[in-house]
Amino acid sequence: MQLPRKLGLGAAWLFMWISSSHAQDIDTSFDVQGSCTPEQRGLLNQFVIETLELVDTARQGIENVKNDDIMQLNLRTYLGAKQTPANRDTNTVDKLLREVRSFLTGAIPAFGDNGRGKPRLYCSSKWWQQKQPGDAAQDAEGQPIPDRTIRDENGKQLGTIKGKQQYAYWTDEYNAYTFGDDTEGEFYCDNEDNLALTDDSPAIRPVALIMCPSSFKIQPGTNLPRTTILGDKRPQAGQEVNKFQPRTLTFFHEVIHVLRGVKATTRFGKIPLEYSKSVSDSYPDIITFANKDPAGSRKNPDNYAFFTLSYWYWQKRKYSHDDDSGDLAGDAQPGIKYHFADGTAIEKVIKG
């Protein structure tokens, strides 16, 4: 459960791969619930397409990493990945990206082999209610539990609703309790700083992903997502990478939690950094993390999100002095390109 405190491929194959990704939609990988409006479903489809675009572009660079200085820089900066003859670090990165692609395109069943079922996706948290220390506890049939000790079907103690260390949450959709930190509101999404949450605790099967209304909004002056569409904003030299994050990065972040498990992708590492905040809060901590605990950074969703975003800009956007669209990327003519291999926009003039 993510609980923010306040929140070898040839060119021809690759083209076919990227093009086919655009035929995917959110229903391929998630069981979308009725709390999502038609507009939100349309945005979720956009998130799938853009996530696949980020993943595919990064994997193209990884395939040619020995000859791609920019990819090498990004791997070191965001994921602490060193180039060695065995390429163990790079293979670890590629494996996760491959899992994301396979999941979003339906190439692998969503947990079909372990009984977890297709993950559910909600656009509201009204079914996931924080209980207060004095609230009565109930079992799945609605009967009171006098000692307020919640147990699973095998009798194992899951927690209590005393609220001393973790708070209890009653989930109407699953008729069960789950436990986590204080969300600072009765319902998780009531706090607009909370963008999304993945709950894969034992009582939540199938796994649940909540995309809060805030995750669909654009608020340039805050820590919420900054751009409407991937790549619709031109960088200026020295600007921080988090200023160019599209809404898609929140979704990408959560997909990694869904695939690898929240516990394995949230609290870990050799340094006391907490990465359960939104993607936008993590810069520049993720670069510090990659430097001090490289292996830990290769488990962290935010490191992957910014890694792919930085390299995507380098490969997919090229500008002129009087054209901010970035649509010159496929042309042989001169232009200006950017990447964020040190966390800020680095400008490079490309000669024709």
SULGIDA-V480508 format. One record per residue. N is the residue number from 0. NEAR is the number of other C-alpha atoms within 10 Angstrom. Layout:
# SULGIDA-V480508
n:N near:NEAR
n:N near:NEAR
This chain:
# SULGIDA-V480508
n:0 near:23
n:1 near:26
n:2 near:23
n:3 near:20
n:4 near:16
n:5 near:16
n:6 near:21
n:7 near:10
n:8 near:13
n:9 near:9
n:10 near:10
n:11 near:8
n:12 near:11
n:13 near:16
n:14 near:12
n:15 near:10
n:16 near:15
n:17 near:17
n:18 near:13
n:19 near:13
n:20 near:19
n:21 near:16
n:22 near:11
n:23 near:17
n:24 near:20
n:25 near:20
n:26 near:18
n:27 near:18
n:28 near:23
n:29 near:21
n:30 near:17
n:31 near:19
n:32 near:13
n:33 near:11
n:34 near:15
n:35 near:18
n:36 near:11
n:37 near:10
n:38 near:9
n:39 near:16
n:40 near:18
n:41 near:13
n:42 near:18
n:43 near:22
n:44 near:18
n:45 near:20
n:46 near:23
n:47 near:26
n:48 near:24
n:49 near:23
n:50 near:27
n:51 near:27
n:52 near:23
n:53 near:28
n:54 near:26
n:55 near:22
n:56 near:21
n:57 near:25
n:58 near:22
n:59 near:18
n:60 near:19
n:61 near:21
n:62 near:17
n:63 near:14
n:64 near:18
n:65 near:13
n:66 near:11
n:67 near:12
n:68 near:12
n:69 near:17
n:70 near:26
n:71 near:20
n:72 near:21
n:73 near:24
n:74 near:28
n:75 near:21
n:76 near:24
n:77 near:30
n:78 near:30
n:79 near:25
n:80 near:25
n:81 near:16
n:82 near:15
n:83 near:10
n:84 near:6
n:85 near:8
n:86 near:13
n:87 near:13
n:88 near:19
n:89 near:22
n:90 near:14
n:91 near:15
n:92 near:19
n:93 near:18
n:94 near:12
n:95 near:18
n:96 near:21
n:97 near:15
n:98 near:18
n:99 near:21
n:100 near:21
n:101 near:16
n:102 near:19
n:103 near:24
n:104 near:23
n:105 near:15
n:106 near:12
n:107 near:15
n:108 near:15
n:109 near:22
n:110 near:16
n:111 near:10
n:112 near:9
n:113 near:7
n:114 near:10
n:115 near:14
n:116 near:16
n:117 near:20
n:118 near:22
n:119 near:18
n:120 near:22
n:121 near:22
n:122 near:23
n:123 near:21
n:124 near:21
n:125 near:17
n:126 near:16
n:127 near:22
n:128 near:19
n:129 near:26
n:130 near:22
n:131 near:15
n:132 near:15
n:133 near:10
n:134 near:12
n:135 near:14
n:136 near:22
n:137 near:18
n:138 near:16
n:139 near:13
n:140 near:8
n:141 near:10
n:142 near:10
n:143 near:12
n:144 near:12
n:145 near:9
n:146 near:10
n:147 near:18
n:148 near:15
n:149 near:21
n:150 near:16
n:151 near:13
n:152 near:8
n:153 near:6
n:154 near:8
n:155 near:9
n:156 near:11
n:157 near:16
n:158 near:19
n:159 near:21
n:160 near:26
n:161 near:17
n:162 near:17
n:163 near:9
n:164 near:13
n:165 near:15
n:166 near:21
n:167 near:27
n:168 near:23
n:169 near:21
n:170 near:19
n:171 near:13
n:172 near:11
n:173 near:16
n:174 near:15
n:175 near:21
n:176 near:30
n:177 near:26
n:178 near:22
n:179 near:17
n:180 near:18
n:181 near:21
n:182 near:20
n:183 near:15
n:184 near:12
n:185 near:17
n:186 near:17
n:187 near:29
n:188 near:26
n:189 near:17
n:190 near:16
n:191 near:14
n:192 near:20
n:193 near:24
n:194 near:28
n:195 near:28
n:196 near:29
n:197 near:24
n:198 near:23
n:199 near:22
n:200 near:19
n:201 near:13
n:202 near:19
n:203 near:19
n:204 near:16
n:205 near:20
n:206 near:23
n:207 near:23
n:208 near:28
n:209 near:24
n:210 near:25
n:211 near:23
n:212 near:18
n:213 near:20
n:214 near:24
n:215 near:21
n:216 near:15
n:217 near:16
n:218 near:13
n:219 near:12
n:220 near:9
n:221 near:12
n:222 near:16
n:223 near:27
n:224 near:27
n:225 near:20
n:226 near:19
n:227 near:18
n:228 near:16
n:229 near:21
n:230 near:19
n:231 near:15
n:232 near:17
n:233 near:17
n:234 near:23
n:235 near:12
n:236 near:14
n:237 near:13
n:238 near:14
n:239 near:18
n:240 near:22
n:241 near:23
n:242 near:20
n:243 near:26
n:244 near:26
n:245 near:23
n:246 near:27
n:247 near:25
n:248 near:27
n:249 near:26
n:250 near:26
n:251 near:24
n:252 near:24
n:253 near:23
n:254 near:22
n:255 near:23
n:256 near:25
n:257 near:23
n:258 near:17
n:259 near:16
n:260 near:19
n:261 near:21
n:262 near:13
n:263 near:12
n:264 near:24
n:265 near:21
n:266 near:16
n:267 near:18
n:268 near:17
n:269 near:11
n:270 near:11
n:271 near:9
n:272 near:15
n:273 near:14
n:274 near:24
n:275 near:23
n:276 near:20
n:277 near:26
n:278 near:27
n:279 near:21
n:280 near:17
n:281 near:20
n:282 near:17
n:283 near:16
n:284 near:15
n:285 near:26
n:286 near:23
n:287 near:17
n:288 near:27
n:289 near:22
n:290 near:18
n:291 near:15
n:292 near:18
n:293 near:22
n:294 near:19
n:295 near:22
n:296 near:25
n:297 near:24
n:298 near:23
n:299 near:25
n:300 near:25
n:301 near:31
n:302 near:27
n:303 near:26
n:304 near:23
n:305 near:30
n:306 near:26
n:307 near:25
n:308 near:27
n:309 near:28
n:310 near:23
n:311 near:23
n:312 near:24
n:313 near:22
n:314 near:18
n:315 near:18
n:316 near:22
n:317 near:26
n:318 near:21
n:319 near:17
n:320 near:7
n:321 near:6
n:322 near:12
n:323 near:15
n:324 near:15
n:325 near:20
n:326 near:13
n:327 near:19
n:328 near:19
n:329 near:11
n:330 near:10
n:331 near:10
n:332 near:12
n:333 near:15
n:334 near:20
n:335 near:18
n:336 near:24
n:337 near:25
n:338 near:26
n:339 near:29
n:340 near:24
n:341 near:18
n:342 near:22
n:343 near:20
n:344 near:21
n:345 near:18
n:346 near:16
n:347 near:14
n:348 near:13
n:349 near:14
n:350 near:9
n:351 near:8
